[in-house]
Amino acid sequence: MNFLRRLFGRRPATPQPVASASAPAVAPPPAPRLLLAWQEMIDSSSRIAGYRLQIKSFGDAGSDATALVDALQREDARAFAERRLLLVPLAAGQWQAADFTPVIGARSCFLLAADVDREPAVAAIRAAGGSIGLCLEDADAATADLVYFDLHAQPLAELEQRLQALRRQRPGLQLLAEGVGSWAEHRLCLRIGADFSCGGFAASRDQEAAGKRAGASRLAVLALLDQLRADADLKEIAATATRDPALVVRLLEMANSPLYGLSRQVAGIEEAVTLLGRDALYRWLSIALFSLDADGHDQTLLVVALCRAALLEALVRDGDRRAADERFLVGLLSPLDALLEMPMAEILARIRLPANVADALLDNAGPHARYLQLARLLERCRLDQAVILAGALEIAPATLIDSYRQALAWACAELDV
């Protein structure tokens, strides 16, 4: 219910509004010494099991323990790690140089660098409630709770043997594959023994599933979206909805939810559409594309879609409502090709969209395209490129990272991911 209220009300507010050149000067937020990027860890059910943090340092802040603690507090890492696994890289001596206790949640895992004075650090981290992650090349199976490895760093047969040996020695040990570039590689990692994969592939198309995900319910939703954009007659919209019983049930459930506070039950489709309103119905149907016949893969894409949508909206200048709505739609619809396993051109041929939205999705052009590119760079943890592009768009790095953190936190929390 909270998710519906926030979806059909307002999304998260921008922490630092992006000012236009004509706006009064506003002091920019202080430049952070460290920026943290979040990379999804995908599990065997294709869901997001947690995040592996990547660190970008400015100047000599890379080994500064206080700067890392400050960055983790800014990202609200402890609250996230109470719900999902969060991997935090820890360089030499950082644990001893600062108090990390305030940022440790129930599922915080520290990835210890090879040159850490390991024995006292391991004991202290565990006493504080954290767990230990080590690289496969430096792994002590008796010490580690999680072992991570680069999928492409050694021959596959050799890697599989090493992972099987670790499994025999420690059956409960968690294994994370890094550098995974596709859903096919993710499945390969699962076959050789990994529990999780990361590498920025979550929003990519799964070629092995091509053409299998655009079921009848989702095609009906695309037809409804097109009719809503075309201001079709209410009877025509209702007739399309009734072609799919599952969609009818969802529409009636939503119309009768406490969100609308009705004193009686709505039983008819036309009445439900009238009650919901075209704008709210359009938003709900866009979300329904991800949730109809959903599996773990679809839920992962919904998190990506909501995060992109909230980030793009948050970076709009001067409270421009039209631009905000268009950017939210760009972000929300941008993973549809991966969801439906159809070319974006084929999807957009089925629905009418504002020209600026269609240009960004289809041709990477128009006023919203570079903001979508910015979201994709952040998802892939390409912070250097993201900061450069943000500068070209007159967005301060601190504003960018804070906006992304809030967008990601909202998407994850509302969907309990």
C-alpha beads as a LAMMPS data file, in Angstrom:
LAMMPS data file: protein, C-alpha beads

417 atoms
416 bonds

1 atom types
1 bond types

-500.0 500.0 xlo xhi
-500.0 500.0 ylo yhi
-500.0 500.0 zlo zhi

Masses

1 110.0

Atoms # bond

1 1 1 0.000 0.000 0.000
2 1 1 2.824 2.397 0.812
3 1 1 4.284 1.636 -2.611
4 1 1 1.004 2.555 -4.347
5 1 1 0.681 5.776 -2.373
6 1 1 4.174 6.862 -3.306
7 1 1 3.898 5.714 -6.912
8 1 1 0.679 7.613 -7.565
9 1 1 1.685 10.549 -5.393
10 1 1 5.193 11.865 -5.592
11 1 1 8.471 10.041 -5.907
12 1 1 11.446 10.806 -3.635
13 1 1 12.422 14.439 -3.486
14 1 1 15.739 15.514 -4.959
15 1 1 18.250 16.031 -2.124
16 1 1 19.844 18.975 -3.953
17 1 1 17.767 20.507 -6.776
18 1 1 19.579 20.934 -10.080
19 1 1 19.611 24.660 -10.699
20 1 1 19.349 26.244 -14.150
21 1 1 21.716 28.947 -15.314
22 1 1 19.070 31.624 -14.698
23 1 1 18.191 30.486 -11.181
24 1 1 19.611 32.218 -8.101
25 1 1 22.984 30.833 -7.109
26 1 1 22.779 28.034 -4.574
27 1 1 25.838 26.817 -2.736
28 1 1 26.629 23.344 -4.071
29 1 1 26.923 20.490 -1.609
30 1 1 30.487 19.827 -0.462
31 1 1 32.335 17.541 -2.847
32 1 1 32.632 14.082 -1.313
33 1 1 36.086 12.548 -1.112
34 1 1 34.690 9.124 -1.917
35 1 1 31.809 8.092 -4.166
36 1 1 30.198 4.686 -3.840
37 1 1 28.585 2.818 -6.721
38 1 1 26.120 -0.014 -6.125
39 1 1 26.274 -3.149 -8.267
40 1 1 23.502 -5.748 -8.115
41 1 1 24.266 -9.272 -6.955
42 1 1 21.931 -11.616 -8.830
43 1 1 21.050 -14.976 -7.249
44 1 1 19.911 -18.334 -8.632
45 1 1 16.297 -17.152 -8.919
46 1 1 17.401 -14.081 -10.952
47 1 1 16.548 -11.754 -8.050
48 1 1 18.693 -9.061 -6.483
49 1 1 20.217 -10.696 -3.411
50 1 1 22.254 -7.668 -2.389
51 1 1 24.786 -5.146 -3.631
52 1 1 28.542 -5.022 -3.957
53 1 1 29.874 -1.505 -3.385
54 1 1 32.511 -0.057 -5.706
55 1 1 34.604 2.885 -4.479
56 1 1 35.806 5.912 -6.450
57 1 1 38.272 8.113 -4.568
58 1 1 39.349 11.705 -5.157
59 1 1 42.868 12.698 -4.290
60 1 1 44.326 10.621 -1.460
61 1 1 40.963 9.637 0.041
62 1 1 41.135 6.029 -1.178
63 1 1 42.841 4.721 1.937
64 1 1 41.236 7.178 4.374
65 1 1 39.145 5.138 6.801
66 1 1 37.198 8.171 8.060
67 1 1 36.248 9.111 4.506
68 1 1 34.961 5.576 3.939
69 1 1 32.886 5.616 7.129
70 1 1 31.473 9.012 6.137
71 1 1 30.589 7.684 2.678
72 1 1 28.872 4.615 4.141
73 1 1 26.879 6.773 6.547
74 1 1 25.889 9.068 3.691
75 1 1 24.665 6.006 1.771
76 1 1 22.752 4.729 4.832
77 1 1 24.598 1.437 4.439
78 1 1 23.601 0.081 7.824
79 1 1 19.858 0.320 7.147
80 1 1 20.265 -1.410 3.794
81 1 1 22.379 -4.198 5.298
82 1 1 19.621 -4.960 7.794
83 1 1 17.570 -6.291 4.854
84 1 1 19.996 -7.470 2.172
85 1 1 23.596 -8.547 1.777
86 1 1 25.941 -5.577 1.342
87 1 1 29.589 -6.100 0.382
88 1 1 31.989 -3.333 1.445
89 1 1 35.638 -3.335 0.224
90 1 1 38.109 -2.646 3.017
91 1 1 41.713 -1.659 2.317
92 1 1 44.785 -2.156 4.460
93 1 1 44.590 -0.724 7.933
94 1 1 41.202 0.938 7.477
95 1 1 39.434 -1.199 10.065
96 1 1 41.941 -0.285 12.764
97 1 1 41.975 3.408 11.753
98 1 1 38.272 4.217 12.207
99 1 1 35.130 3.068 13.975
100 1 1 32.988 1.160 11.465
101 1 1 30.478 -0.019 14.076
102 1 1 27.833 2.641 13.209
103 1 1 27.636 1.398 9.598
104 1 1 27.406 -2.356 10.238
105 1 1 24.060 -4.048 9.667
106 1 1 23.034 -7.648 10.150
107 1 1 24.152 -8.542 6.607
108 1 1 27.254 -6.365 6.217
109 1 1 30.151 -8.259 4.664
110 1 1 33.595 -6.666 4.476
111 1 1 35.802 -7.647 1.544
112 1 1 39.240 -7.634 3.101
113 1 1 42.201 -6.731 0.914
114 1 1 45.098 -9.156 0.791
115 1 1 47.423 -6.947 2.849
116 1 1 45.048 -6.444 5.762
117 1 1 46.428 -7.562 9.127
118 1 1 43.774 -10.182 8.959
119 1 1 43.584 -11.991 12.264
120 1 1 42.696 -9.046 14.542
121 1 1 40.516 -7.457 11.841
122 1 1 38.511 -10.660 11.318
123 1 1 37.886 -11.103 15.025
124 1 1 36.849 -7.466 15.478
125 1 1 34.542 -7.430 12.458
126 1 1 32.783 -10.574 13.600
127 1 1 32.452 -9.234 17.135
128 1 1 30.807 -6.109 15.683
129 1 1 28.261 -8.220 13.777
130 1 1 29.829 -8.216 10.307
131 1 1 31.021 -11.067 8.097
132 1 1 34.179 -11.610 6.038
133 1 1 34.702 -11.771 2.275
134 1 1 37.971 -12.787 0.622
135 1 1 39.223 -13.053 -2.947
136 1 1 39.543 -16.592 -4.292
137 1 1 43.246 -16.010 -4.943
138 1 1 43.696 -15.061 -1.296
139 1 1 40.998 -17.170 0.311
140 1 1 41.286 -18.905 3.640
141 1 1 38.247 -21.149 3.709
142 1 1 38.396 -21.337 7.486
143 1 1 38.158 -17.539 7.720
144 1 1 35.866 -16.441 4.929
145 1 1 32.062 -16.300 4.935
146 1 1 32.071 -15.326 1.262
147 1 1 34.625 -15.796 -1.511
148 1 1 34.585 -13.699 -4.685
149 1 1 36.337 -14.367 -7.986
150 1 1 36.705 -12.954 -11.483
151 1 1 34.936 -15.215 -13.945
152 1 1 37.493 -14.533 -16.679
153 1 1 40.700 -14.602 -14.627
154 1 1 41.495 -18.305 -15.185
155 1 1 40.443 -21.260 -17.352
156 1 1 36.893 -22.350 -16.670
157 1 1 37.742 -25.980 -15.890
158 1 1 40.369 -24.908 -13.342
159 1 1 37.960 -22.418 -11.770
160 1 1 35.238 -25.046 -11.439
161 1 1 37.628 -27.453 -9.708
162 1 1 38.660 -24.802 -7.205
163 1 1 35.074 -23.868 -6.425
164 1 1 34.086 -27.516 -5.955
165 1 1 37.015 -27.994 -3.577
166 1 1 35.860 -24.996 -1.539
167 1 1 32.335 -26.384 -1.452
168 1 1 33.572 -29.707 -0.071
169 1 1 35.641 -27.951 2.556
170 1 1 32.945 -25.411 3.544
171 1 1 29.441 -26.356 2.339
172 1 1 27.934 -23.137 3.690
173 1 1 30.462 -20.812 2.044
174 1 1 28.920 -18.218 -0.301
175 1 1 30.550 -17.712 -3.713
176 1 1 30.295 -14.536 -5.803
177 1 1 31.282 -14.307 -9.487
178 1 1 32.420 -10.867 -10.658
179 1 1 32.887 -9.533 -14.172
180 1 1 29.740 -11.303 -15.407
181 1 1 28.575 -9.706 -18.629
182 1 1 25.326 -11.443 -19.556
183 1 1 22.508 -13.649 -18.321
184 1 1 24.128 -16.559 -20.171
185 1 1 27.336 -16.051 -18.186
186 1 1 25.276 -15.795 -14.998
187 1 1 23.762 -19.224 -15.672
188 1 1 27.243 -20.569 -16.363
189 1 1 28.421 -19.268 -12.983
190 1 1 25.519 -21.000 -11.253
191 1 1 26.408 -24.276 -12.969
192 1 1 30.001 -24.167 -11.721
193 1 1 28.929 -23.451 -8.154
194 1 1 28.483 -19.688 -7.665
195 1 1 25.648 -18.354 -5.512
196 1 1 25.642 -14.818 -6.932
197 1 1 26.839 -12.904 -9.980
198 1 1 27.544 -9.236 -10.513
199 1 1 28.760 -7.249 -13.472
200 1 1 26.093 -4.802 -14.578
201 1 1 24.155 -7.238 -16.769
202 1 1 20.821 -7.096 -14.898
203 1 1 19.090 -4.778 -17.385
204 1 1 20.494 -6.477 -20.484
205 1 1 18.472 -8.664 -22.830
206 1 1 18.622 -12.412 -22.287
207 1 1 19.139 -13.775 -25.780
208 1 1 18.235 -17.310 -24.736
209 1 1 14.787 -16.096 -23.670
210 1 1 14.128 -14.110 -26.844
211 1 1 10.447 -13.983 -27.750
212 1 1 9.337 -15.982 -24.702
213 1 1 8.306 -13.238 -22.294
214 1 1 5.743 -11.170 -24.212
215 1 1 2.699 -13.108 -22.995
216 1 1 -0.939 -12.321 -23.752
217 1 1 -1.393 -10.260 -20.567
218 1 1 1.566 -8.034 -21.357
219 1 1 0.461 -7.535 -24.957
220 1 1 -2.963 -6.500 -23.630
221 1 1 -1.269 -3.965 -21.352
222 1 1 0.675 -2.533 -24.309
223 1 1 -2.621 -2.148 -26.184
224 1 1 -4.176 -0.341 -23.224
225 1 1 -1.202 1.995 -22.912
226 1 1 -1.557 2.860 -26.585
227 1 1 -5.291 3.547 -26.193
228 1 1 -4.720 5.770 -23.175
229 1 1 -2.139 7.849 -25.062
230 1 1 -4.598 8.138 -27.959
231 1 1 -7.449 9.273 -25.653
232 1 1 -9.555 6.335 -26.788
233 1 1 -13.186 6.043 -25.730
234 1 1 -13.786 4.574 -22.277
235 1 1 -15.819 1.678 -23.705
236 1 1 -12.975 0.792 -26.083
237 1 1 -10.460 0.770 -23.195
238 1 1 -12.757 -1.407 -21.096
239 1 1 -13.276 -3.805 -24.014
240 1 1 -9.514 -4.261 -24.392
241 1 1 -9.090 -4.868 -20.675
242 1 1 -11.762 -7.552 -20.620
243 1 1 -9.814 -9.658 -23.133
244 1 1 -7.521 -10.696 -20.298
245 1 1 -9.145 -11.971 -17.058
246 1 1 -5.962 -11.521 -15.016
247 1 1 -5.813 -7.868 -16.011
248 1 1 -9.470 -7.350 -15.093
249 1 1 -8.865 -8.814 -11.639
250 1 1 -5.850 -6.537 -11.087
251 1 1 -7.747 -3.432 -12.183
252 1 1 -10.673 -4.162 -9.883
253 1 1 -8.344 -4.929 -6.968
254 1 1 -6.633 -1.609 -7.433
255 1 1 -9.877 0.369 -7.756
256 1 1 -11.152 -1.258 -4.550
257 1 1 -7.948 -0.734 -2.590
258 1 1 -8.011 1.464 0.564
259 1 1 -5.939 3.964 -1.407
260 1 1 -9.179 5.355 -2.848
261 1 1 -11.280 5.085 0.320
262 1 1 -14.525 4.078 -1.369
263 1 1 -17.564 3.140 0.689
264 1 1 -18.668 0.507 -1.837
265 1 1 -17.088 -2.103 -4.073
266 1 1 -16.399 -1.316 -7.729
267 1 1 -17.570 -4.186 -9.926
268 1 1 -17.311 -2.851 -13.490
269 1 1 -14.276 -2.145 -15.665
270 1 1 -15.570 1.172 -17.027
271 1 1 -16.243 2.398 -13.500
272 1 1 -12.787 1.266 -12.391
273 1 1 -11.104 3.096 -15.264
274 1 1 -13.130 6.236 -14.530
275 1 1 -12.236 6.076 -10.853
276 1 1 -8.534 5.500 -11.389
277 1 1 -8.194 8.234 -13.995
278 1 1 -6.165 7.999 -17.170
279 1 1 -2.881 9.324 -15.766
280 1 1 -2.893 7.032 -12.724
281 1 1 -3.998 4.099 -14.860
282 1 1 -1.128 4.727 -17.286
283 1 1 1.402 4.624 -14.442
284 1 1 -0.157 1.514 -12.962
285 1 1 -0.223 -0.297 -16.313
286 1 1 3.450 0.561 -16.878
287 1 1 4.268 -1.130 -13.572
288 1 1 1.916 -4.015 -14.409
289 1 1 4.078 -4.850 -17.425
290 1 1 6.748 -5.974 -14.960
291 1 1 4.454 -7.666 -12.440
292 1 1 2.134 -9.725 -14.670
293 1 1 3.360 -13.342 -14.782
294 1 1 6.416 -12.065 -12.944
295 1 1 9.454 -14.069 -11.900
296 1 1 12.724 -13.096 -10.216
297 1 1 14.110 -11.680 -13.448
298 1 1 11.091 -9.390 -13.802
299 1 1 11.352 -8.144 -10.228
300 1 1 15.011 -7.299 -10.824
301 1 1 14.079 -5.315 -13.928
302 1 1 11.334 -3.503 -11.993
303 1 1 13.900 -2.345 -9.426
304 1 1 16.104 -1.104 -12.275
305 1 1 13.143 0.620 -13.951
306 1 1 11.923 2.377 -10.791
307 1 1 15.445 3.454 -9.849
308 1 1 16.072 4.914 -13.302
309 1 1 12.688 6.640 -13.296
310 1 1 13.179 8.244 -9.881
311 1 1 16.746 9.323 -10.704
312 1 1 15.831 10.908 -14.027
313 1 1 12.900 12.730 -12.442
314 1 1 15.058 13.962 -9.551
315 1 1 17.543 15.599 -11.937
316 1 1 14.945 17.803 -13.660
317 1 1 15.633 21.531 -13.526
318 1 1 13.364 24.196 -12.074
319 1 1 10.488 21.883 -11.189
320 1 1 9.509 21.448 -14.869
321 1 1 6.536 19.073 -14.423
322 1 1 6.306 18.059 -18.074
323 1 1 9.990 17.223 -18.263
324 1 1 9.757 15.365 -14.938
325 1 1 6.860 13.225 -16.162
326 1 1 8.633 12.484 -19.449
327 1 1 11.884 11.564 -17.727
328 1 1 10.093 9.326 -15.253
329 1 1 8.483 7.554 -18.207
330 1 1 11.839 7.218 -20.016
331 1 1 13.395 5.558 -16.988
332 1 1 10.389 3.348 -16.300
333 1 1 10.086 2.038 -19.853
334 1 1 13.796 1.811 -20.676
335 1 1 14.189 -1.888 -19.636
336 1 1 11.135 -3.041 -21.625
337 1 1 13.247 -4.653 -24.337
338 1 1 14.925 -6.819 -21.677
339 1 1 11.580 -7.558 -19.996
340 1 1 9.704 -8.575 -23.140
341 1 1 12.769 -9.850 -25.047
342 1 1 11.705 -7.805 -28.054
343 1 1 13.541 -5.046 -29.941
344 1 1 12.641 -1.627 -28.581
345 1 1 11.490 -0.533 -32.051
346 1 1 8.911 -3.344 -32.096
347 1 1 7.662 -2.399 -28.627
348 1 1 7.346 1.295 -29.442
349 1 1 5.446 0.447 -32.625
350 1 1 2.673 -0.818 -30.318
351 1 1 2.364 2.262 -28.075
352 1 1 2.252 6.009 -28.610
353 1 1 4.694 8.035 -26.561
354 1 1 5.713 11.698 -26.408
355 1 1 8.352 12.366 -29.071
356 1 1 11.042 13.159 -26.499
357 1 1 10.398 9.849 -24.711
358 1 1 10.421 7.795 -27.899
359 1 1 13.599 9.498 -29.144
360 1 1 15.458 8.672 -25.928
361 1 1 14.313 5.044 -25.865
362 1 1 14.711 4.253 -29.551
363 1 1 17.522 6.450 -30.860
364 1 1 19.355 7.608 -27.714
365 1 1 18.510 11.127 -28.844
366 1 1 16.610 14.162 -27.604
367 1 1 16.737 16.112 -24.329
368 1 1 16.368 13.081 -22.031
369 1 1 18.879 10.715 -23.639
370 1 1 21.980 11.810 -21.751
371 1 1 20.190 11.445 -18.408
372 1 1 19.293 7.866 -19.262
373 1 1 22.908 7.288 -20.251
374 1 1 23.938 8.687 -16.873
375 1 1 21.710 6.164 -15.068
376 1 1 23.192 3.306 -17.084
377 1 1 26.748 4.405 -16.279
378 1 1 25.934 4.414 -12.570
379 1 1 24.404 0.926 -12.813
380 1 1 27.611 -0.340 -14.410
381 1 1 29.701 1.382 -11.724
382 1 1 31.469 3.530 -14.329
383 1 1 31.847 6.427 -11.947
384 1 1 34.617 8.229 -13.849
385 1 1 32.449 8.450 -16.979
386 1 1 29.352 9.293 -14.950
387 1 1 31.075 12.221 -13.228
388 1 1 32.308 13.562 -16.580
389 1 1 28.834 13.339 -18.129
390 1 1 27.274 14.889 -15.013
391 1 1 29.692 17.794 -15.334
392 1 1 28.599 18.348 -18.929
393 1 1 25.006 18.449 -17.656
394 1 1 25.992 20.869 -14.846
395 1 1 25.226 18.338 -12.120
396 1 1 27.569 18.257 -9.123
397 1 1 28.969 14.790 -8.260
398 1 1 27.474 14.966 -4.759
399 1 1 24.039 15.799 -6.196
400 1 1 24.310 12.935 -8.676
401 1 1 25.314 10.328 -6.099
402 1 1 22.793 11.491 -3.495
403 1 1 20.021 11.423 -6.089
404 1 1 21.008 7.945 -7.220
405 1 1 21.250 6.673 -3.647
406 1 1 17.761 7.964 -2.825
407 1 1 16.318 6.550 -6.048
408 1 1 17.868 3.132 -5.436
409 1 1 16.848 3.095 -1.780
410 1 1 13.262 3.962 -2.725
411 1 1 13.040 1.290 -5.416
412 1 1 14.517 -1.393 -3.144
413 1 1 12.568 -0.472 -0.014
414 1 1 9.192 -0.148 -1.705
415 1 1 9.576 -3.557 -3.329
416 1 1 11.292 -5.066 -0.251
417 1 1 14.372 -5.934 -2.330

Bonds

1 1 1 2
2 1 2 3
3 1 3 4
4 1 4 5
5 1 5 6
6 1 6 7
7 1 7 8
8 1 8 9
9 1 9 10
10 1 10 11
11 1 11 12
12 1 12 13
13 1 13 14
14 1 14 15
15 1 15 16
16 1 16 17
17 1 17 18
18 1 18 19
19 1 19 20
20 1 20 21
21 1 21 22
22 1 22 23
23 1 23 24
24 1 24 25
25 1 25 26
26 1 26 27
27 1 27 28
28 1 28 29
29 1 29 30
30 1 30 31
31 1 31 32
32 1 32 33
33 1 33 34
34 1 34 35
35 1 35 36
36 1 36 37
37 1 37 38
38 1 38 39
39 1 39 40
40 1 40 41
41 1 41 42
42 1 42 43
43 1 43 44
44 1 44 45
45 1 45 46
46 1 46 47
47 1 47 48
48 1 48 49
49 1 49 50
50 1 50 51
51 1 51 52
52 1 52 53
53 1 53 54
54 1 54 55
55 1 55 56
56 1 56 57
57 1 57 58
58 1 58 59
59 1 59 60
60 1 60 61
61 1 61 62
62 1 62 63
63 1 63 64
64 1 64 65
65 1 65 66
66 1 66 67
67 1 67 68
68 1 68 69
69 1 69 70
70 1 70 71
71 1 71 72
72 1 72 73
73 1 73 74
74 1 74 75
75 1 75 76
76 1 76 77
77 1 77 78
78 1 78 79
79 1 79 80
80 1 80 81
81 1 81 82
82 1 82 83
83 1 83 84
84 1 84 85
85 1 85 86
86 1 86 87
87 1 87 88
88 1 88 89
89 1 89 90
90 1 90 91
91 1 91 92
92 1 92 93
93 1 93 94
94 1 94 95
95 1 95 96
96 1 96 97
97 1 97 98
98 1 98 99
99 1 99 100
100 1 100 101
101 1 101 102
102 1 102 103
103 1 103 104
104 1 104 105
105 1 105 106
106 1 106 107
107 1 107 108
108 1 108 109
109 1 109 110
110 1 110 111
111 1 111 112
112 1 112 113
113 1 113 114
114 1 114 115
115 1 115 116
116 1 116 117
117 1 117 118
118 1 118 119
119 1 119 120
120 1 120 121
121 1 121 122
122 1 122 123
123 1 123 124
124 1 124 125
125 1 125 126
126 1 126 127
127 1 127 128
128 1 128 129
129 1 129 130
130 1 130 131
131 1 131 132
132 1 132 133
133 1 133 134
134 1 134 135
135 1 135 136
136 1 136 137
137 1 137 138
138 1 138 139
139 1 139 140
140 1 140 141
141 1 141 142
142 1 142 143
143 1 143 144
144 1 144 145
145 1 145 146
146 1 146 147
147 1 147 148
148 1 148 149
149 1 149 150
150 1 150 151
151 1 151 152
152 1 152 153
153 1 153 154
154 1 154 155
155 1 155 156
156 1 156 157
157 1 157 158
158 1 158 159
159 1 159 160
160 1 160 161
161 1 161 162
162 1 162 163
163 1 163 164
164 1 164 165
165 1 165 166
166 1 166 167
167 1 167 168
168 1 168 169
169 1 169 170
170 1 170 171
171 1 171 172
172 1 172 173
173 1 173 174
174 1 174 175
175 1 175 176
176 1 176 177
177 1 177 178
178 1 178 179
179 1 179 180
180 1 180 181
181 1 181 182
182 1 182 183
183 1 183 184
184 1 184 185
185 1 185 186
186 1 186 187
187 1 187 188
188 1 188 189
189 1 189 190
190 1 190 191
191 1 191 192
192 1 192 193
193 1 193 194
194 1 194 195
195 1 195 196
196 1 196 197
197 1 197 198
198 1 198 199
199 1 199 200
200 1 200 201
201 1 201 202
202 1 202 203
203 1 203 204
204 1 204 205
205 1 205 206
206 1 206 207
207 1 207 208
208 1 208 209
209 1 209 210
210 1 210 211
211 1 211 212
212 1 212 213
213 1 213 214
214 1 214 215
215 1 215 216
216 1 216 217
217 1 217 218
218 1 218 219
219 1 219 220
220 1 220 221
221 1 221 222
222 1 222 223
223 1 223 224
224 1 224 225
225 1 225 226
226 1 226 227
227 1 227 228
228 1 228 229
229 1 229 230
230 1 230 231
231 1 231 232
232 1 232 233
233 1 233 234
234 1 234 235
235 1 235 236
236 1 236 237
237 1 237 238
238 1 238 239
239 1 239 240
240 1 240 241
241 1 241 242
242 1 242 243
243 1 243 244
244 1 244 245
245 1 245 246
246 1 246 247
247 1 247 248
248 1 248 249
249 1 249 250
250 1 250 251
251 1 251 252
252 1 252 253
253 1 253 254
254 1 254 255
255 1 255 256
256 1 256 257
257 1 257 258
258 1 258 259
259 1 259 260
260 1 260 261
261 1 261 262
262 1 262 263
263 1 263 264
264 1 264 265
265 1 265 266
266 1 266 267
267 1 267 268
268 1 268 269
269 1 269 270
270 1 270 271
271 1 271 272
272 1 272 273
273 1 273 274
274 1 274 275
275 1 275 276
276 1 276 277
277 1 277 278
278 1 278 279
279 1 279 280
280 1 280 281
281 1 281 282
282 1 282 283
283 1 283 284
284 1 284 285
285 1 285 286
286 1 286 287
287 1 287 288
288 1 288 289
289 1 289 290
290 1 290 291
291 1 291 292
292 1 292 293
293 1 293 294
294 1 294 295
295 1 295 296
296 1 296 297
297 1 297 298
298 1 298 299
299 1 299 300
300 1 300 301
301 1 301 302
302 1 302 303
303 1 303 304
304 1 304 305
305 1 305 306
306 1 306 307
307 1 307 308
308 1 308 309
309 1 309 310
310 1 310 311
311 1 311 312
312 1 312 313
313 1 313 314
314 1 314 315
315 1 315 316
316 1 316 317
317 1 317 318
318 1 318 319
319 1 319 320
320 1 320 321
321 1 321 322
322 1 322 323
323 1 323 324
324 1 324 325
325 1 325 326
326 1 326 327
327 1 327 328
328 1 328 329
329 1 329 330
330 1 330 331
331 1 331 332
332 1 332 333
333 1 333 334
334 1 334 335
335 1 335 336
336 1 336 337
337 1 337 338
338 1 338 339
339 1 339 340
340 1 340 341
341 1 341 342
342 1 342 343
343 1 343 344
344 1 344 345
345 1 345 346
346 1 346 347
347 1 347 348
348 1 348 349
349 1 349 350
350 1 350 351
351 1 351 352
352 1 352 353
353 1 353 354
354 1 354 355
355 1 355 356
356 1 356 357
357 1 357 358
358 1 358 359
359 1 359 360
360 1 360 361
361 1 361 362
362 1 362 363
363 1 363 364
364 1 364 365
365 1 365 366
366 1 366 367
367 1 367 368
368 1 368 369
369 1 369 370
370 1 370 371
371 1 371 372
372 1 372 373
373 1 373 374
374 1 374 375
375 1 375 376
376 1 376 377
377 1 377 378
378 1 378 379
379 1 379 380
380 1 380 381
381 1 381 382
382 1 382 383
383 1 383 384
384 1 384 385
385 1 385 386
386 1 386 387
387 1 387 388
388 1 388 389
389 1 389 390
390 1 390 391
391 1 391 392
392 1 392 393
393 1 393 394
394 1 394 395
395 1 395 396
396 1 396 397
397 1 397 398
398 1 398 399
399 1 399 400
400 1 400 401
401 1 401 402
402 1 402 403
403 1 403 404
404 1 404 405
405 1 405 406
406 1 406 407
407 1 407 408
408 1 408 409
409 1 409 410
410 1 410 411
411 1 411 412
412 1 412 413
413 1 413 414
414 1 414 415
415 1 415 416
416 1 416 417
